Amino acid sequence: MTVNALKRQPLYAQVKLLLQQRIGAGEWQTHDALPSEWELADELGASQGTVRKALSELVDAGLLYRQQGRGTYVAPVPGDWGDDARLVTPGLFTEQPDELAREFLGLSRLNASEDIAEALQLRRLAPLLRIRQLWRRHGSPVALDDVLLPAEVFEGMDARWLRGSAGVYGTLQQRFGVRLKIVSEQFRAEMLPREEASLLGVTGMVADVPALCLLRLSADMDGRPLEWRQRYCLTHQLAYTVKHG
């Protein structure tokens, strides 16, 4: 965003963007308390009401959370798997799910197909970054993600960042100041393509069992779509469930 474009925005929006950038830059970490509204207003040369409105929008977007009588804090970065998603034994609704291990497989470039370009509001054949990662349960592969991001927005993405514990969402916030939220998800049964089946270790008769295919669209806090994710999940022995409430 240019300086002139920023100046044309309402003051609360400028304050919101500045706070977002500072959080993204790591000035305040997860669960750190932000300065009070009065302190931020004095520091930024804005009214308390302006700061309160900016903070409220960041709370609504999930970047911050409030504790009554205590202050405003930085919310945890959403997990790549999906904080509400679980893999459990079919029919056991009270089972505590096992933690999944994420394995980074690679970072590459490709061009957007027509449907992906439309979903991400890009021109057809626009350059994309593809981040591939595998999920393991008790050491065995259970899911495979292909994460597609606009290359022009995340220029300079480094595979070394993605190998760390932060994952894709953590890397986008820490390195680019971008916080993503899930906009929509679609589920369907689909036969595994050959390459994906190989990466998931699917062979023999199991290869003929449909996998659960998840498509996820995520956007930044301003509603701009920035992530298209496809996940193949092995559910012939496990159930993919979404926590409610």
C-alpha angles and dihedrals in degrees: 000000000000123000091246092051090050092051091054091059122092113269093249089055090052090050090047092052093047092051090046091053092048092051090047090051089056099249087135120028130208112304092008114139117240119225114272121275089254093051093048091046091053093045094047098038093239135120122266089244091056091050092046091053092049091049092047091055091049089051091050089050092053097245093111137025132200132225113202111252094358108071145249123312139190110260121228116265110256114255119250092237093056120264093237098044123097139179110215142155109284112262096012101110096171096048116126106234121236116244114256122225118224119218120193110222105177154314120237142153132246140155124262118256118223096264095045092046089052093049092049093040092240134134116267112274091017111160115265135188114228117205114189121196136169127218121213132195115197087346095304122113112251105161142017126206130201109192116194120197132174105264093211092058095048101036111162096034108164125208089218090067091053094052090064127088095264095078125199098310093045091048093050092052098041098042103029105022090239120139114195128205126190112255101179142350131199128195132198141150114256138169112251117252113237098254093047091047090053093050090050091049093241113158141151120009092348088066088069093058114097117244126218109258117202123192116195130188117194131183138193122253091275091057097254109145109237108156132057111181131184119193128187110201126188106229104160087105102017136053122229107218135176119219116234126205 
